[in-house]
């Protein structure tokens, strides 16, 4: 069964993305171990996890969290919506960690100590280290990412519906 899933993941990005929403895509890899430089289901670093998820929605992003933090549109913390990227300074030298906002004050990321997981932005560790957020997906790709169970009236205005 696992190889069947991998076949669909790697053989038809847009077909696969249209069948699942962001939270389902994330849930499928929760528990994947951390691997520095990792970009596959055998192991992810934080930016590799983001690339893996966003590739399913035909959204190309830079490889590193620092570079990812410079693209798209800046989003205020209180305006986050599912699919926005959130960035943290975990080493005291600028952006060094990133995740994907999934709603309800939570974000998905690949933690160096626990692998892919969902954490609260309000957790002391992350709240103290939060730097910024960026919106890198809109239009049809965003509609595919969030599907109908996550969309709100505000989102439909952004999408022009």
Number of C-alpha atoms within 10 A of each C-alpha: 6 6 8 8 12 11 11 13 17 11 11 11 15 15 13 17 23 15 12 15 20 23 19 13 18 20 13 11 21 18 15 19 21 24 20 14 15 18 20 15 18 11 20 27 26 28 27 26 29 27 21 22 20 23 17 24 23 13 15 13 18 15 15 19 23 18 13 22 25 13 13 16 13 15 16 11 15 7 8 19 22 22 26 24 28 27 23 24 18 17 10 9 7 13 22 20 26 32 27 29 25 22 16 11 16 17 21 27 29 31 21 15 9 13 21 25 18 20 17 16 20 12 11 9 12 17 12 13 19 19 19 18 26 22 19 20 21 17 13 10 20 22 19 19 27 21 17 10 7 16 15 11 9 9 17 12 9 11 14 7 8
